[in-house]
Amino acid sequence: MILLNPKQHVRPYPDARSREMMFQTIAFFERKGKRKLKDDDRNRTWYADFLEFQKHEKLFATLLTPPQYGDADARWDTWRNCEFNEILAFYGLAYWYTWQVSILGLGPIWMSENDALKRRAAQLLREGEVFAFGLSERLHGADIYATAMTLTPQPDGTFRANGEKYYIGNGNIAPMVSTFGKMADTGEYVFFAADYRHRNFDLVQNVCNSQSYVANFTLRDYPLTAADILARGQAAWDTALNTVNIGKYNLGWASIGISTHAFYEALHHAAHRRLYGMAVTDFSHARQMFTDAYARLVAMKLFALRAADYMRSASAEDRRYLLYNPMVKMKVTLQGEEVINLLWDVIAAKGFEKDTYFEMAARDIRALPKLEGTVHVNLALILKFMANYFFCPGEYPAVPRRDDAVHDAFLFHQGAAKGLGKIQFHDYALAYAAFDLPNVNRFKEQIATFKDFLALATPDEAQQKDTDFLMALGELFALVVYGQLILENVPLYSVDTDMVEQIFDCLVRDFSKFALQLYSKPSATPEQMDYCLKMIRKPVVDAARYGRMWRAVVALQDAYEMNP
């Protein structure tokens, strides 16, 4: 089964150390138990036990250090990191968060040419430390054009940093905070390393009401030398964007982990609860919601896994990952919300109970589409790729399943963060042409109509500046990309035909929903509205296939319960 089940964790890890780390992490949380997990969440207890565990086992050091700076088995292996992402989020967003913001904090370090700071970071990882990414600000958010953090040169060749940062995870304990700012005299962008322990580092507050510490801090005449500088000028700008490229991808995996645990808990509850003489899972609407939730959850994971293949295979000549990466952040996290909504509609008031994992999941799943750039920012980003995706495909060698034990060095040598509109993609139609299934075919018909819309009823100049119109357009484009990568992964993970059809049953309905939204936009023309109506289609109904899918779903009713 493609979904994570910690009680039946059988994965083809390429080496013993990778397997050991994942099983150690599962064992840590299962020993901790659900009651303590919930108590810590309820009381907003700082997760010192988890940080001590990862320090003792050298987990972050092994997973996040390039091999030339690390000990044996150390590498930045995106496939392996996805596994760890999923496991941490399965047990709680706070545990995942401290890992995620360490990834962001390490990005500018491993991208830097400052070898001394790299070696310092590697040693801190060995010592069990975590890291932070000082980008966002209270007044400007992640608008790096407007950053107000400044570095002022001093007569002796040193610098003084002044400014405030906001929403900085791990900012309370990170001995290296990769901090973004500008040179006060030239306006040149700069990344530098700050230490929370310094007396000129003023930790103001935790801005969130959670176990995690999401810091607001201020630097007041914080002294720096050239040795503390990670990058300057264009390199600093590129580092900021390329670090987000690496980090935003992980949010989809957090959503997958949370949704998977919530799915098991909700299904177990519903299958064992009787109303009006029936199990809740005997009601037709409950079956439909669980079947949709399961199909959407499997689709989330198939897409995220395939996107990782492209990240790991990326090069200066192949930057297709720059479309697939924000898709994981945007589309997968939104689908996580949809999965939780479907499950919650079945279990109803149970989802509020303080002793359930679901109560945490329902709260935390909302955060993920809103971190590392909102859904709207990522939709606007992927629209830059739409013209080439549909109308100017390129030729690339086939990308295999990438679960091999290698270091993903290119992620730290991505180059200039520009030229997105020039990136080409292989022909998306190849993935769709490999399948002759009723709902896949129906989805292909919707895609063909959408492509005609773009070619023959092309949005005019005003519509191309209308973000409300473009958001609906972007949702339709995203579905095409989503379906493509899912289908590419079907043979790589031996996904059966029933599951493919159930996934595309959902996607056909989603395409119709967004087509209706586009139809309803104030600026939509009559010609565009006609195309939108043609995109609205009903999935092909197959009662036998649906029955088989439901039996596969309900068979999971007792598949997993966390240790008490």
N, C-alpha and C positions, 0 to 999 in steps of 0.2 A: 504494500500500500504506500502511496506517495506521501501521505500525511505523517507528520511526526507522531509517534506514540512512545513515550519514554519507557513504558512497561514492556514494549516489544521493539526495542531499538536495534534494528538490523540495517546497517548502511554499509556500502562497499568503500570503507575508508582506505586510502592508498598506502597508509603507513600506520605503524602501531601507535606512535605518539599522538597522531590525530584522533584515532579511536579512543585512546586513553583519556584525552582531555574532555571529549564529549561525554563519555560515560562518567567521569569524575564529576562533571558539572551537574548532570542529571542526578547522580547519587547525593550531591550536596543538597539540592533542593528537596529531594524526596525524604532525606533525613530531617531536614528542617520541618517539613510537614505543612499541610494546608492551614492548620490553626495558627501556627507561629507566623506563617507568611501573611495571613490576614491580620493578625494582631500588629505586626510591624507596619503594614500598610495603614491600618486604622489610626495608629498612634504616630504616624509619620516618623518612624524610627530610622535613623541613619543606618545604611546597610553596611556597617563595619564588618559584620560576619562574612559577607560575600567578598568584600575587598580583601580581607585577611586570607580567605580561602584562595582567591585568585593569585594573591601574592605568594602564598606557600607553594602553590602548584605551578607558578610562573606561566599562567595562562596568557595574559596580555603580552608578556614578553615573547612568548613563542609565536603567538598569532599575529603580532603587529610589528615585529622587527625584521627589516630586510636581512637576508642571510649574511651579508658582509659585515654587519654590525652585531649579529645575534649569536646565541649559542646553538648547539645542535638542534635541528628540526625547526629553527626559526625561519619564517618566511611570511610574506604578505600574500596569502593564497585566498583569492576571493571566494572560491567554492567552499573552502574550509571555514572562512569567516561567516559565510551565509548560514552554515550549519550552527555555528555558535550564536549568531544573531537570533535564529529561530528558537533555539533552546532557552536562551535568556528571556526573550519576550514571552515564551510559553508560560513562564513562571511569574513574570511581572515586568511591567514597563520600566520601573525604576532601575532594575538590574541591567536591563538592556541599555538604558540611557547613559549610565556612567561609562559603559563600553563605547557607545556611539560617539559621545563627545570627546573621548580619548582618541578615537579614529580621526575626528575633525582636527583636534589639536596636533596630532602627529603629522597630518598632511603637509603643512608648511615646513615642518622640520625635515621630513624625508625628501621634499622637493627642493630644499635649500642647497646651496653650494658651500655652506658653512659646516665643514666636516667636524669641527670641535663640538658644535651644538648637537650634531647627529650622535656623536659618541656619548655625549652627556645624556641624551634622551635614551639611548640604548641601556646605559647603566641604570638610569632611573626606572626603566621598565623591569630590569632584573631585580631591582629592589621593591617592586610591587607598586610603584606609583602610578597615578592616572594623570591625564592631560586635559587641557582646555583650549578652546578656540575663541579668542577674543575679537569677534567681528561685529556683532550686533550692538546697536546703541539705542538708548531710550527714545530719543527723538527721531532717529532715522531708520530704525529697524536694521535690515540687512542691505539698505541702500548704500553701497560702498562708495558711490560717487560723493556722498554727503558726509562721510566720516569726519567727526570733529576731534578725534584723538590726534594729538600733534607731538612731534619730536623736534625739539629746538636745539640746534647745534650750540655748543659752548666754546669759548676761546681755547680751551685745552684739548679740543678734538672730541670730547665726550658729548652726550646728549641729555636732555631732560624731557621726560614724557609727561604729558598732562592731558587728562580727559577721562571720560566715563564710559564704561561698557555695561551692557544690560542683556540679560538672558543668557548668561554664560555658564553652562553646565560644568560641574567640577571646579568652578572658580574659587571654591572655598579650600581646596586641598591640592591644587595642581602646582607643582614646583616649576613647571614650564607652561606658561599660558601664551600660546602663539597669538600675538596681538597685532591688529591691523590699524594703521593710521596714516598720517601724511607728514612730510617734512614741513615744519612751520615756515621756513624761508622760501622754499621752491614749490610747495604743493605736490611734490613727488610722493608716490605711494610707498609705504614701507611696512614690512612685517618684522616684529622683534619678539624676543622671549622675555616674559616677566615672571616673577616668582611671588606667589601669594604670601610668602613668609617675610617679605621685605617690609620695613616700617613705612615706606612710602606707598605701599599697596593697601588701600583702604577698602576693606570688605564691608559694604554698606548693608546688604540684606539678601535674603532669599526671596525672590519675587514670586515664587509659586508655593502653594499650600500642598506640599507633597513630601515623600521620603527623599526625593532628589533635592540637591542644592543647586538652584538655578540662580547664579550670582548676579548681583549688581555690584560692580566695584569701580573705584576711582583711583587713578594714578595721579599723585601730587608731587610734581618735580621728581619723578622716579628716575634715578640715575642709570644711564646706559653707556656702554662703550661700543665700538665697532664690532667687538666680539659677540655682542648680543643681537646683532642684526641678522635676520634670516634672509631677507630679500628686499630689494629697492627697485623703484621705477616700474617698468612694464612687467618685470619678473614678479614683483609683489602683487600686482593686479592679476596676472595669470594664475599665481598661486592661490589667491582667494577663490577664483572661480573653479579652478581645477580641484581644489580640496572639496568644494561643495559637490563637484561631479562624483567624487569618490564616496562622500558621506551621505548624500541624499538617497542613494540607492538602498541603504540599509533600512530606511523607514518602511519600505514595502515588506521586508522580512520581519520587522517587529509586528506589523499588522497580521502577517501570516501566523506567527507564533501565538499571538493573543487570540485570534479567531479560532485557531485549532483547539486550544484548551477550552474555550467557551463552547465550541461545538460539541465536544465530548460531554461536557457537564450538562448542557441543555438537553441533549438527546437522552442521556441517562435519566434525567429527571422526568422528562415527558413520557418515556417508555414505561416508567414505573409509577406513574400517577394516573389514577382512575377518576374519571368524571362521567356521571350518568351511566355507570355500568360499563364504560369503555376506557381503554388506555388512551391517553391523549394522542398517541401516535396512530390511533385508529381513525381519527378525524381527517377527512380529505384535505382540508386546508392546512393542517399541521404537516401532513405528508408532503404537500407541495412546497411548503416553506423549508422543511428540512432538506428536501431533494435539491431545491434551488441553492440553499446555503452550501451544501456539500459540493455541488457542481462548481459554484463560484469560488469556493475555497481551493479546490483542485486546480482550477484555471489560474488563480492567483499564483500558485506555486509553480505551475508549468511556465507561465510567462516570466516570472522572476528568475527561475533557473536558466531559461534560455537567454535572457538579457545578460546574465553573468557570463555565459559563453562568449558573447560579443565583447564584453569588457575585458575578459582574459585574453582574447585574440586580437585586441586593438593594436593599432600602430599608427604612425604618422600618415600612412596611406589608407588606413581603414578606421574611420572615426564614427562608424554607424552607432556605436554605443552611446553617443551623445543624444540620440533620439530615444533609444531604449531605456537608458538610465533614468531620465525624468519621468518616463512612462511608469517605471516601477514605483517611483516616489508618488506620482499623482494617481494613476489608475488603480494600482494594487491597493493603496491605502484607502481609496474611496470604496473599492469593493469590500475591504474589511469592514467598513461601516455598514455596508449593505448586508453582509453576512450577520453581523451582530443584530441589526434591525430585524431581520427575518427570524432569528432565533428568539429574540426578545418578544416578538409578537406571539410566539407559541408559549413561552414559559411565563410571560406576563409578570405578575407581582413577584414571582420567585427571583427575578433578575435584580430586585432591589435589596434582597436580604443580605445582611452584613457578613454572613459566614460563607457566601458563595464566591467563587472566583469570578463569576459573571458580573457581579457588582463592580469589580475592578475593571473588567474588560469593557463594560458599557461606558465607563468614564474615560478610560485611557485610549480607546480606539479612536476617539474624536481628535486627539492631539496630533496624530500622525500625518493627516493631510495638511496640517497647518504649520508644520515645522520644515526647516530648510527651504523656505519659499512656499507660498500658498499654492493651492491647486491652480489658481488663476495665473500665477507667475509661470508655472510649469506648462500650462496649456498654451500660453503665449509663446513660450520657448519652442515647444514642439511644432507649432505652426510654421516656424522658419524652415522646417524640413519638408513641408507638404508638397510643394511644387515638384521638387526633385524626386520625392518618393513616388508620386503618381506618374510623372511625365518624362523623367530623365533617368532611368535606371542605369546602373553601372554593372561591371562584371567583377565578381569576387570569387575566390575559391570557397568551397563549402566550409562552414565552421562546424567542427565536431562538438560532441559533448565534452566539456572541459572540467573534469573532476580530477585531473592529474595533479600531482604534488610538485608544483613549480611556483616560483616567486613571480608575481605580476609586476615586473619592473616598469613597464610602460606607464602605469598609472602615476608614477612620480616623474615622468618625463613627457607629459602630454603636449608640451609646447604652448604656443600662443593660443589664448582662448578667444578665437575669432574665426571668421569664415564659415559660420554654420550653414549659411544658405548655399554654399558650394559643395557641401557633403552629398555624395551620391549613395544610393542603396541598391541592393540587388532587387530584382523584379519580385515584388510581393506576390504576384499572381502564381509564381511557381509553387509556393506552399499550398495555396488553395487548390491548384490544379491536381495535386496529388490525392485529393479526396473527392469521391463521388457519393455523398451522403445527403439525405433530404434537407436537413437544416443547414449544413455547410453550403449546399447549393443555393438555398434561399438567401443566405447571407451574402453569397457571391453576387446574387442579383441586386441586392441592396447596394453593395459596393459599386457595381457597374453604374447604377443610377446616380450615386453620389459623384462618381468620376465625371459623368456627363454634366451634372450640375456645375462642377468646377470648370469644365471646359466650355460649356455652352451658355451657362447663366452665371458667369464669373462675377464674384462680388466686385462692385465698383469701388472707386477710390474712397468714397465716404464710408462704405461698409468695412473696408479694410482698416479703417481707423476707429471703428465702432467696436470697442472691446466686448460689449454685451452680445453683439452679433457673432463676433469671432469665437467667443467661448462655446457657443452651441456648435459652430463649425468644427472647432477643435475636438469636441467630444466625439463627433462622428469620425474624424480622422483617427483619433486615438483607438477607437474600436477596431478599425481596419488593421492597425499595427498590432493590437492586442491579439486578435484572432490569428494573425500570421504567425507570430512567435509561438503561440500555443500549438498550432498545427505542426510547426517545425519540431516541436518537442514530443509530439505524440509517438512517433516511432522510436525515439531515443529512450523513452521511459515505458514503452510497451503499454500505452494507454488504450483501453478497449473502445470499440466503436460506440457502445451505449454511452459511455462517459463523454466522448466527443460530441455526440448528438445532443446530450443533455446540456453541455456547455453552450453549444450554438443555439439551442432553444432559448437560453437566457440572452445570448448576444443578439439574436434577431429581435427580441422584445426590446432590448436596450436601444438598438439602432432605431427602431420605430419611435421610441420615446424621445430621443434627441432630434429626430427628424421633425416631430411635431413641435418641439420647442423652437427649432429653427424656422418652421412655418409661421409660428406665432410672433416672431420678432417684428417690431414696428417697421423696420426698414426693408423687410423681405419683399421682393417684387412679385407680381403675379406669376411670372415665368419660374422664379425660384420656388414659389409656393407649390406650383404644379409638380416640380421635381420632388419636393418634400413629401407630397401625398403619395407619390409612387414608391417612396422609400418605406412607407408604413406597411409592414407585412406581418402576417400571423405565422408563427412557427408551425412546422408540419407536425401534426399530432400522431403519435404512435403509442397506443395504450400498452402494448406488450413491452416495448422498450422502457416505458415509464415504470411499469410494474417490476421489471428486473432491476432498474435503478433503485427503486424504493427498497427492495429486498436487500440490496447491497448497503444501503444507508442504515436501515434498522438493525442490520447485523452488527453494527458498531455500538449498540446501546450500552454494552458493558465492556467496551474495549479499553477504557482508561478511566481510573479515578485516582486522584493524587492521594498519597499517603496522608492520613489524618495528622 
